[in-house]
């Protein structure tokens, strides 16, 4: 069984969906420590004025000691502001009308109390839009033990993974020998960002997935996976051996 995991992020980028598409199970790692000035509560879209950040306001009291799952949203009308920015940026995109009502419903249809719940709703919507149907479990519903590599390995053992898909930064902390001893193959994703049609001039990578969906519509899943490893490559005769980075 191929497992991957990631902490909650707002309006995720393409590479996360590639990881999820590779896996048989995705663990929504809502027990990760909240990171300021990261992607937990913000991401980028492309506008006629260039890249802009959309940031969800969160309560700042003691957030350095909290998990992402504990972070609460400040209800100051940010939803309508984000929706207006998205609409102005993409209203002329070819597939804007195909997706905007669904994103409007998630962003403005209800007032999410926690950042984690908001991000999970957006993640599920984007996965459906990309036709990625990997099951999701939440880390907070388990009792994973350890820190860094040991924590990931304990998750793999409890969820009965044979292969674990790390992001590229996993090489910085993964204890490959421990994974070998537990008979779990670590695979280190190296996402090669594809180019696709965009509005507003020169192509800019690393935008939110909505940038791809509004511009490319039904081709979006194919584009997410293009030029990158597939499930078949992870499981086939040329599958990576333990500790190899592809």
Backbone as CSV, one residue per row, in Angstrom:
resi,resn,N_x,N_y,N_z,CA_x,CA_y,CA_z,C_x,C_y,C_z
1,UNK,0.836,-1.185,0.000,0.000,0.000,0.000,0.883,1.252,0.000
2,UNK,0.585,2.176,-0.897,1.326,3.430,-0.990,0.624,4.483,-0.141
3,UNK,1.382,5.082,0.765,0.848,6.101,1.665,1.586,7.416,1.434
4,UNK,0.877,8.520,1.548,1.528,9.820,1.638,0.750,10.668,2.619
5,UNK,1.340,11.796,3.008,0.716,12.672,3.997,1.173,14.099,3.749
6,UNK,0.405,15.040,4.254,0.789,16.451,4.174,-0.036,17.231,5.176
7,UNK,0.559,18.281,5.709,-0.178,19.144,6.628,-1.208,19.969,5.865
8,UNK,-2.238,20.460,6.536,-3.255,21.281,5.868,-2.653,22.550,5.272
9,UNK,-2.980,22.806,4.015,-2.539,24.026,3.338,-3.726,24.635,2.599
10,UNK,-3.679,25.936,2.422,-4.778,26.671,1.806,-4.591,26.724,0.290
11,UNK,-5.614,26.375,-0.459,-5.588,26.424,-1.928,-4.287,25.829,-2.474
12,UNK,-4.059,24.526,-2.284,-2.741,23.923,-2.525,-2.228,24.061,-3.959
13,UNK,-0.905,23.830,-4.076,-0.261,23.850,-5.382,-0.355,22.472,-6.030
14,UNK,0.099,22.368,-7.277,-0.050,21.153,-8.068,0.693,19.961,-7.490
15,UNK,1.886,20.186,-6.939,2.702,19.074,-6.471,2.035,18.235,-5.402
16,UNK,1.214,18.848,-4.569,0.514,18.072,-3.550,-0.440,17.072,-4.193
17,UNK,-1.103,17.475,-5.255,-2.077,16.583,-5.893,-1.375,15.453,-6.634
18,UNK,-0.179,15.689,-7.118,0.604,14.596,-7.706,0.919,13.558,-6.643
19,UNK,1.360,14.001,-5.460,1.640,13.069,-4.366,0.407,12.250,-4.012
20,UNK,-0.720,12.917,-3.882,-1.953,12.223,-3.485,-2.379,11.232,-4.555
21,UNK,-2.222,11.606,-5.830,-2.609,10.712,-6.928,-1.743,9.452,-6.969
22,UNK,-0.520,9.528,-6.459,0.354,8.355,-6.423,-0.073,7.346,-5.368
23,UNK,-0.812,7.811,-4.367,-1.027,7.016,-3.164,-2.347,6.244,-3.162
24,UNK,-2.360,5.183,-2.356,-3.591,4.447,-2.067,-4.335,5.072,-0.896
25,UNK,-3.606,5.854,-0.079,-4.192,6.484,1.099,-3.441,7.777,1.382
26,UNK,-4.198,8.823,1.712,-3.606,10.109,2.069,-3.945,10.425,3.512
27,UNK,-2.920,10.733,4.308,-3.133,11.122,5.694,-3.057,12.641,5.791
28,UNK,-4.159,13.223,6.165,-4.264,14.675,6.353,-3.639,15.001,7.705
29,UNK,-2.422,15.545,7.673,-1.583,15.606,8.865,-1.883,16.864,9.676
30,UNK,-3.069,16.874,10.257,-3.534,18.044,10.993,-2.908,18.182,12.371
31,UNK,-1.998,17.267,12.739,-1.288,17.371,14.015,0.051,18.089,13.870
32,UNK,0.406,18.487,12.633,1.656,19.211,12.425,1.600,20.575,13.101
33,UNK,2.747,21.071,13.539,2.787,22.387,14.162,2.460,23.460,13.140
34,UNK,1.658,24.417,13.542,1.311,25.535,12.661,2.549,26.350,12.334
35,UNK,2.676,26.723,11.070,3.820,27.503,10.600,3.345,28.866,10.114
36,UNK,3.911,29.924,10.682,3.585,31.265,10.199,4.356,31.542,8.919
37,UNK,3.820,32.411,8.098,4.437,32.786,6.827,4.752,31.559,5.982
38,UNK,3.881,30.586,6.044,4.019,29.376,5.252,2.735,29.239,4.448
39,UNK,2.391,27.999,4.054,1.228,27.797,3.213,0.021,27.272,3.987
40,UNK,0.141,27.156,5.318,-0.999,26.678,6.103,-2.236,27.544,5.876
41,UNK,-2.036,28.857,5.820,-3.190,29.756,5.714,-3.115,30.698,4.516
42,UNK,-2.259,30.407,3.546,-2.161,31.318,2.407,-1.633,30.594,1.174
43,UNK,-1.903,31.181,0.017,-1.324,30.707,-1.232,-1.458,31.795,-2.284
44,UNK,-0.901,31.514,-3.470,-0.798,32.536,-4.508,-1.743,32.267,-5.672
45,UNK,-2.273,33.348,-6.234,-2.979,33.294,-7.508,-2.344,34.316,-8.434
46,UNK,-2.629,34.196,-9.725,-2.041,35.091,-10.721,-3.095,36.075,-11.211
47,UNK,-2.783,37.358,-11.137,-3.716,38.399,-11.546,-3.090,39.254,-12.642
48,UNK,-3.861,40.215,-13.149,-3.337,41.112,-14.176,-2.207,41.978,-13.636
49,UNK,-2.097,42.050,-12.293,-1.023,42.818,-11.660,0.130,41.939,-11.205
50,UNK,0.067,40.655,-11.536,1.101,39.719,-11.111,0.601,38.780,-10.022
51,UNK,1.531,38.115,-9.366,1.175,37.182,-8.308,0.717,37.942,-7.064
52,UNK,-0.339,37.432,-6.423,-0.746,37.989,-5.135,-1.011,36.849,-4.161
53,UNK,-0.832,37.138,-2.876,-1.112,36.177,-1.830,-2.544,36.358,-1.344
54,UNK,-3.237,35.253,-1.142,-4.511,35.242,-0.447,-4.256,34.584,0.910
55,UNK,-4.461,35.336,1.985,-4.159,34.851,3.332,-5.419,34.814,4.183
56,UNK,-5.651,33.694,4.820,-6.785,33.544,5.734,-6.356,34.072,7.103
57,UNK,-7.088,35.045,7.667,-6.705,35.572,8.979,-6.989,34.552,10.081
58,UNK,-6.015,34.356,10.960,-6.177,33.378,12.038,-5.839,34.027,13.372
59,UNK,-6.372,33.447,14.432,-6.060,33.929,15.769,-4.580,33.692,16.063
60,UNK,-3.912,34.709,16.560,-2.466,34.632,16.740,-2.038,34.238,18.147
61,UNK,-2.957,34.186,19.091,-2.591,33.882,20.471,-2.064,32.455,20.599
62,UNK,-0.823,32.337,21.053,-0.174,31.037,21.308,-0.113,30.137,20.086
63,UNK,-0.152,30.705,18.879,-0.164,29.809,17.713,1.155,29.084,17.508
64,UNK,2.228,29.575,18.123,3.512,28.892,17.977,3.525,27.532,18.664
65,UNK,2.611,27.327,19.588,2.569,26.064,20.325,1.393,25.186,19.905
66,UNK,0.710,25.569,18.839,-0.483,24.843,18.424,-0.248,24.052,17.150
67,UNK,-1.022,22.986,17.009,-1.043,22.260,15.738,-1.931,23.010,14.751
68,UNK,-1.791,22.675,13.484,-2.633,23.308,12.475,-4.107,23.041,12.783
69,UNK,-4.394,21.863,13.280,-5.771,21.508,13.581,-6.407,22.352,14.674
70,UNK,-5.590,23.029,15.460,-6.102,23.853,16.556,-6.265,25.321,16.176
71,UNK,-5.812,25.709,15.011,-5.814,27.115,14.617,-7.220,27.545,14.199
72,UNK,-7.693,28.610,14.803,-9.030,29.118,14.532,-8.965,30.324,13.593
73,UNK,-9.985,30.444,12.766,-10.069,31.521,11.775,-10.700,32.757,12.411
74,UNK,-10.177,33.919,12.044,-10.786,35.185,12.440,-11.857,35.539,11.411
75,UNK,-13.077,35.690,11.854,-14.195,35.953,10.948,-14.329,37.462,10.721
76,UNK,-13.607,37.972,9.738,-13.607,39.417,9.472,-14.060,39.755,8.050
77,UNK,-14.762,38.825,7.410,-15.210,39.058,6.046,-14.202,38.689,4.981
78,UNK,-13.166,37.943,5.368,-12.112,37.569,4.418,-12.660,36.729,3.263
79,UNK,-13.722,35.936,3.512,-14.221,35.021,2.481,-14.632,35.770,1.213
80,UNK,-15.406,36.820,1.377,-15.864,37.592,0.227,-14.708,38.296,-0.477
81,UNK,-13.733,38.743,0.294,-12.566,39.395,-0.303,-11.782,38.418,-1.174
82,UNK,-11.586,37.199,-0.663,-10.867,36.183,-1.436,-11.654,35.808,-2.689
83,UNK,-12.961,35.622,-2.515,-13.769,35.240,-3.667,-13.759,36.340,-4.727
84,UNK,-13.816,37.593,-4.304,-13.770,38.697,-5.252,-12.430,38.741,-5.984
85,UNK,-11.337,38.528,-5.273,-10.011,38.524,-5.899,-9.890,37.395,-6.915
86,UNK,-10.393,36.213,-6.545,-10.344,35.063,-7.454,-11.186,35.338,-8.696
87,UNK,-12.372,35.873,-8.498,-13.270,36.143,-9.621,-12.671,37.172,-10.576
88,UNK,-12.099,38.235,-10.040,-11.511,39.268,-10.889,-10.308,38.733,-11.660
89,UNK,-9.548,37.846,-11.035,-8.347,37.316,-11.676,-8.669,36.328,-12.793
90,UNK,-9.751,35.545,-12.630,-9.976,34.409,-13.531,-11.286,34.455,-14.306
91,UNK,-12.035,35.529,-14.230,-13.347,35.542,-14.880,-13.271,35.357,-16.393
92,UNK,-12.115,35.644,-16.981,-11.962,35.456,-18.422,-11.262,34.148,-18.778
93,UNK,-10.986,33.330,-17.793,-10.351,32.036,-18.051,-11.362,31.096,-18.711
94,UNK,-10.897,30.179,-19.569,-11.812,29.334,-20.346,-12.766,28.492,-19.512
95,UNK,-12.333,28.035,-18.347,-13.161,27.108,-17.562,-13.603,27.711,-16.230
96,UNK,-13.559,29.025,-16.148,-13.966,29.711,-14.920,-15.366,29.301,-14.484
97,UNK,-16.307,29.318,-15.397,-17.705,29.028,-15.041,-17.917,27.563,-14.652
98,UNK,-17.015,26.690,-15.060,-17.163,25.275,-14.739,-16.910,24.988,-13.257
99,UNK,-16.134,25.838,-12.601,-15.706,25.532,-11.239,-16.057,26.605,-10.212
100,UNK,-16.316,27.812,-10.645,-16.386,28.911,-9.687,-17.523,28.757,-8.678
101,UNK,-18.666,28.216,-9.093,-19.766,28.080,-8.147,-19.416,27.118,-7.012
102,UNK,-18.684,26.058,-7.330,-18.293,25.106,-6.295,-17.323,25.743,-5.305
103,UNK,-16.369,26.518,-5.825,-15.427,27.179,-4.928,-16.105,28.292,-4.134
104,UNK,-17.080,28.950,-4.744,-17.828,29.965,-4.007,-18.560,29.333,-2.829
105,UNK,-19.146,28.159,-3.042,-19.883,27.485,-1.985,-18.964,27.155,-0.803
106,UNK,-17.754,26.662,-1.100,-16.826,26.323,-0.022,-16.318,27.581,0.679
107,UNK,-15.973,28.598,-0.103,-15.365,29.794,0.482,-16.368,30.669,1.221
108,UNK,-17.575,30.758,0.713,-18.518,31.714,1.291,-19.799,31.079,1.818
109,UNK,-20.013,29.796,1.540,-21.276,29.169,1.911,-21.405,28.839,3.376
110,UNK,-20.264,28.771,4.069,-20.306,28.499,5.502,-19.090,29.122,6.156
111,UNK,-19.218,29.450,7.442,-18.114,30.065,8.178,-17.356,28.973,8.928
112,UNK,-16.290,28.472,8.353,-15.481,27.449,9.016,-14.840,28.046,10.260
113,UNK,-14.872,27.315,11.351,-14.264,27.798,12.590,-12.770,27.561,12.620
114,UNK,-12.318,26.442,12.039,-10.891,26.132,12.084,-10.289,26.132,10.684
115,UNK,-9.020,26.472,10.642,-8.285,26.487,9.381,-8.221,25.090,8.775
116,UNK,-8.066,24.098,9.609,-7.964,22.724,9.135,-9.226,22.281,8.411
117,UNK,-10.389,22.605,8.965,-11.647,22.207,8.329,-11.832,22.913,6.987
118,UNK,-11.484,24.191,6.939,-11.554,24.933,5.677,-10.651,24.301,4.631
119,UNK,-9.410,24.061,5.005,-8.447,23.516,4.048,-8.835,22.126,3.564
120,UNK,-9.424,21.333,4.450,-9.846,19.989,4.043,-10.998,20.070,3.053
121,UNK,-11.931,20.979,3.256,-13.045,21.131,2.319,-12.535,21.554,0.942
122,UNK,-11.575,22.467,0.912,-11.003,22.904,-0.360,-10.232,21.764,-1.016
123,UNK,-9.476,21.019,-0.216,-8.716,19.887,-0.751,-9.647,18.863,-1.391
124,UNK,-10.722,18.514,-0.717,-11.663,17.522,-1.254,-12.284,18.018,-2.564
125,UNK,-12.642,19.286,-2.614,-13.220,19.846,-3.838,-12.215,19.799,-4.976
126,UNK,-10.987,20.198,-4.722,-9.974,20.192,-5.768,-9.673,18.769,-6.236
127,UNK,-9.641,17.818,-5.303,-9.412,16.427,-5.691,-10.526,15.919,-6.594
128,UNK,-11.768,16.217,-6.248,-12.880,15.802,-7.114,-12.752,16.437,-8.496
129,UNK,-12.387,17.695,-8.525,-12.241,18.402,-9.800,-11.147,17.788,-10.656
130,UNK,-10.120,17.234,-10.006,-9.004,16.595,-10.712,-9.235,15.095,-10.916
131,UNK,-10.375,14.598,-10.471,-10.701,13.169,-10.549,-9.642,12.325,-9.845
132,UNK,-9.277,12.771,-8.652,-8.384,12.027,-7.767,-9.234,11.540,-6.599
133,UNK,-9.333,10.231,-6.445,-10.275,9.664,-5.482,-9.573,8.897,-4.362
134,UNK,-8.343,9.260,-4.072,-7.586,8.635,-2.989,-8.295,8.864,-1.654
135,UNK,-8.539,7.808,-0.871,-9.173,7.991,0.444,-8.312,8.852,1.371
136,UNK,-8.979,9.567,2.288,-8.299,10.462,3.221,-8.598,10.026,4.650
137,UNK,-7.544,9.976,5.475,-7.710,9.828,6.920,-7.042,11.011,7.598
138,UNK,-7.466,11.325,8.805,-6.908,12.456,9.546,-5.961,11.936,10.625
139,UNK,-4.778,12.543,10.701,-3.786,12.115,11.690,-4.308,12.273,13.114
140,UNK,-5.161,13.273,13.336,-5.688,13.522,14.677,-6.576,12.398,15.184
141,UNK,-6.978,11.508,14.317,-7.817,10.383,14.726,-6.996,9.160,15.129
142,UNK,-5.667,9.303,15.088,-4.759,8.230,15.485,-3.862,8.729,16.619
143,UNK,-2.984,7.858,17.084,-2.045,8.221,18.151,-0.630,7.940,17.677
144,UNK,-0.225,8.627,16.618,1.121,8.443,16.097,2.142,8.972,17.104
145,UNK,3.269,8.260,17.235,4.287,8.591,18.228,5.606,8.942,17.555
146,UNK,6.393,9.786,18.247,7.729,10.123,17.767,7.799,11.529,17.208
147,UNK,8.961,11.873,16.681,9.190,13.165,16.040,9.865,12.934,14.698
148,UNK,9.624,13.846,13.776,10.245,13.835,12.450,10.166,12.444,11.811
149,UNK,11.315,11.837,11.494,11.310,10.573,10.769,10.599,9.469,11.534
150,UNK,10.804,9.420,12.862,10.159,8.377,13.669,8.637,8.520,13.658
151,UNK,8.165,9.757,13.652,6.722,9.999,13.601,6.137,9.516,12.277
152,UNK,6.812,9.817,11.178,6.349,9.367,9.862,6.363,7.846,9.787
153,UNK,7.422,7.235,10.309,7.517,5.783,10.256,6.431,5.126,11.100
154,UNK,6.143,5.683,12.269,5.074,5.125,13.094,3.729,5.225,12.377
155,UNK,3.512,6.333,11.679,2.300,6.463,10.874,2.246,5.358,9.816
156,UNK,3.369,5.125,9.155,3.411,4.083,8.126,3.104,2.707,8.704
157,UNK,3.651,2.427,9.870,3.433,1.124,10.504,1.964,0.978,10.910
158,UNK,1.412,2.006,11.543,0.025,1.908,11.993,-0.959,1.818,10.828
159,UNK,-0.629,2.490,9.723,-1.533,2.466,8.568,-1.175,1.370,7.565
160,UNK,-0.150,0.568,7.909,0.228,-0.619,7.132,0.701,-0.266,5.711
161,UNK,1.561,0.724,5.644,2.106,1.146,4.347,3.305,0.291,3.951
162,UNK,3.421,0.013,2.655,4.605,-0.636,2.091,5.545,0.390,1.467
163,UNK,4.966,1.487,0.964,5.723,2.572,0.339,5.211,3.879,0.931
164,UNK,6.149,4.777,1.254,5.740,6.102,1.723,6.318,7.160,0.784
165,UNK,5.467,8.051,0.305,5.879,9.117,-0.603,6.173,10.378,0.201
166,UNK,7.460,10.696,0.331,7.897,11.942,0.940,7.879,13.055,-0.102
167,UNK,7.749,14.291,0.355,8.093,15.420,-0.489,9.602,15.503,-0.617
168,UNK,10.081,16.383,-1.471,11.518,16.483,-1.705,12.283,16.797,-0.423
169,UNK,11.688,17.547,0.482,12.366,17.922,1.716,12.500,16.753,2.687
170,UNK,11.839,15.653,2.380,11.939,14.487,3.244,13.355,13.962,3.369
171,UNK,14.181,14.193,2.363,15.574,13.744,2.419,16.336,14.391,3.572
172,UNK,15.865,15.556,4.014,16.567,16.283,5.068,16.412,15.632,6.435
173,UNK,15.394,14.775,6.593,15.174,14.204,7.928,14.844,12.716,7.933
174,UNK,14.604,12.108,6.791,14.200,10.697,6.761,15.365,9.793,7.176
175,UNK,15.118,8.909,8.127,16.087,7.901,8.551,15.836,6.650,7.713
176,UNK,16.539,6.552,6.606,16.295,5.484,5.637,16.512,4.105,6.253
177,UNK,17.511,3.976,7.128,17.788,2.677,7.734,16.613,2.208,8.585
178,UNK,15.962,3.127,9.281,14.803,2.744,10.088,13.658,2.271,9.211
179,UNK,13.476,2.928,8.072,12.434,2.508,7.140,12.760,1.123,6.573
180,UNK,14.047,0.909,6.266,14.448,-0.403,5.751,14.135,-1.491,6.776
181,UNK,14.437,-1.229,8.030,14.203,-2.228,9.072,12.718,-2.533,9.225
182,UNK,11.879,-1.535,8.986,10.427,-1.718,9.118,9.787,-2.191,7.815
183,UNK,10.586,-2.417,6.787,10.104,-2.883,5.489,9.121,-1.891,4.847
184,UNK,9.460,-0.619,4.961,8.710,0.441,4.291,9.659,1.143,3.326
185,UNK,9.270,1.222,2.061,10.105,1.849,1.045,9.838,3.354,1.017
186,UNK,10.849,4.194,1.303,10.642,5.640,1.170,10.915,6.099,-0.263
187,UNK,9.992,6.840,-0.799,10.144,7.415,-2.133,10.130,8.932,-1.984
188,UNK,11.115,9.601,-2.608,11.235,11.046,-2.477,10.768,11.715,-3.768
189,UNK,9.650,12.397,-3.661,9.073,13.064,-4.820,9.969,14.216,-5.289
190,UNK,10.176,14.273,-6.577,10.831,15.423,-7.209,9.867,15.940,-8.264
191,UNK,9.025,16.869,-7.878,7.965,17.289,-8.790,8.500,18.237,-9.846
192,UNK,8.268,17.869,-11.100,8.662,18.706,-12.237,7.423,19.487,-12.672
193,UNK,7.463,20.772,-12.404,6.272,21.598,-12.606,5.971,21.750,-14.096
194,UNK,4.759,21.385,-14.527,4.403,21.528,-15.946,4.024,22.974,-16.277
195,UNK,4.096,23.290,-17.556,3.564,24.559,-18.033,2.191,24.308,-18.644
196,UNK,1.342,25.317,-18.566,0.002,25.218,-19.123,-0.460,26.619,-19.495
197,UNK,-1.622,26.706,-20.114,-2.148,28.014,-20.488,-2.468,28.832,-19.243
198,UNK,-2.076,30.089,-19.272,-2.394,31.010,-18.184,-2.853,32.344,-18.762
199,UNK,-3.605,33.052,-17.971,-3.908,34.446,-18.288,-2.769,35.339,-17.795
200,UNK,-2.810,36.586,-18.219,-1.965,37.639,-17.644,-0.472,37.452,-17.903
201,UNK,-0.129,37.161,-19.157,1.278,37.235,-19.541,2.095,35.987,-19.301
202,UNK,3.384,36.180,-19.067,4.364,35.107,-18.953,3.950,34.074,-17.906
203,UNK,4.237,32.800,-18.222,3.858,31.717,-17.322,4.548,31.840,-15.975
204,UNK,3.776,31.644,-14.916,4.295,31.661,-13.557,3.955,30.328,-12.884
205,UNK,4.956,29.553,-12.447,4.671,28.290,-11.754,4.317,28.527,-10.288
206,UNK,3.937,27.447,-9.623,3.703,27.432,-8.174,2.501,28.264,-7.739
207,UNK,1.527,28.382,-8.612,0.270,29.007,-8.219,-0.628,27.956,-7.553
208,UNK,-1.713,28.430,-6.960,-2.737,27.518,-6.440,-3.298,26.663,-7.568
209,UNK,-3.791,25.493,-7.216,-4.390,24.590,-8.194,-5.550,25.241,-8.945
210,UNK,-6.212,26.237,-8.345,-7.334,26.866,-9.046,-6.872,27.552,-10.323
211,UNK,-5.619,28.002,-10.356,-5.074,28.617,-11.561,-5.100,27.620,-12.719
212,UNK,-4.714,26.389,-12.437,-4.736,25.335,-13.452,-6.167,24.974,-13.842
213,UNK,-7.029,24.768,-12.857,-8.400,24.341,-13.148,-9.145,25.362,-14.006
214,UNK,-9.050,26.624,-13.671,-9.767,27.648,-14.434,-9.223,27.781,-15.851
215,UNK,-7.943,27.523,-16.036,-7.338,27.695,-17.354,-7.391,26.454,-18.233
216,UNK,-7.362,25.259,-17.615,-7.259,24.038,-18.420,-8.413,23.056,-18.224
217,UNK,-9.235,23.247,-17.227,-10.429,22.430,-17.081,-10.173,20.940,-17.050
218,UNK,-10.825,20.162,-17.922,-10.750,18.702,-17.864,-9.358,18.133,-18.141
219,UNK,-8.447,18.928,-18.682,-7.078,18.460,-18.908,-6.214,18.589,-17.656
220,UNK,-6.759,19.115,-16.584,-5.947,19.478,-15.419,-5.251,18.283,-14.778
221,UNK,-5.955,17.164,-14.615,-5.300,15.994,-14.010,-4.131,15.527,-14.866
222,UNK,-4.352,15.435,-16.167,-3.280,15.018,-17.078,-2.077,15.947,-16.937
223,UNK,-2.327,17.232,-16.807,-1.237,18.209,-16.697,-0.511,18.065,-15.365
224,UNK,-1.252,17.850,-14.279,-0.628,17.641,-12.970,0.369,16.495,-13.019
225,UNK,0.019,15.417,-13.718,0.850,14.220,-13.743,1.925,14.250,-14.829
226,UNK,1.803,15.147,-15.790,2.690,15.116,-16.957,4.143,15.350,-16.577
227,UNK,5.020,14.500,-17.130,6.445,14.631,-16.886,6.891,14.143,-15.526
228,UNK,5.993,13.504,-14.766,6.302,13.043,-13.421,6.016,11.550,-13.281
229,UNK,6.567,10.964,-12.229,6.381,9.538,-12.005,4.913,9.200,-11.774
230,UNK,4.566,7.975,-12.107,3.201,7.482,-11.960,3.166,6.352,-10.931
231,UNK,1.965,5.953,-10.546,1.810,4.807,-9.638,2.442,3.551,-10.228
232,UNK,2.267,3.381,-11.522,2.798,2.189,-12.176,4.313,2.137,-12.056
233,UNK,4.962,3.292,-12.146,6.419,3.334,-12.013,6.861,3.033,-10.589
234,UNK,6.065,3.439,-9.604,6.408,3.138,-8.216,6.256,1.656,-7.904
235,UNK,5.316,0.997,-8.575,5.001,-0.387,-8.248,5.595,-1.399,-9.227
236,UNK,6.067,-0.930,-10.386,6.523,-1.839,-11.429,7.944,-2.309,-11.243
237,UNK,8.479,-2.995,-12.280,9.836,-3.549,-12.201,10.907,-2.495,-11.946
238,UNK,10.652,-1.250,-12.381,11.644,-0.191,-12.192,11.354,0.646,-10.952
239,UNK,10.581,0.079,-10.012,10.223,0.819,-8.810,11.469,1.215,-8.027
240,UNK,11.452,2.350,-7.314,12.624,2.780,-6.574,12.955,1.828,-5.445
241,UNK,14.234,1.601,-5.220,14.659,0.803,-4.076,14.749,1.706,-2.862
242,UNK,14.824,1.081,-1.689,14.837,1.849,-0.460,15.987,2.842,-0.468
243,UNK,15.647,4.091,-0.184,16.661,5.124,-0.048,17.001,5.845,-1.322
244,UNK,16.529,5.387,-2.458,16.822,6.075,-3.716,15.953,7.307,-3.872
245,UNK,16.521,8.341,-4.373,15.762,9.522,-4.777,15.657,9.508,-6.280
246,UNK,14.460,9.641,-6.758,14.246,9.578,-8.207,14.441,10.944,-8.827
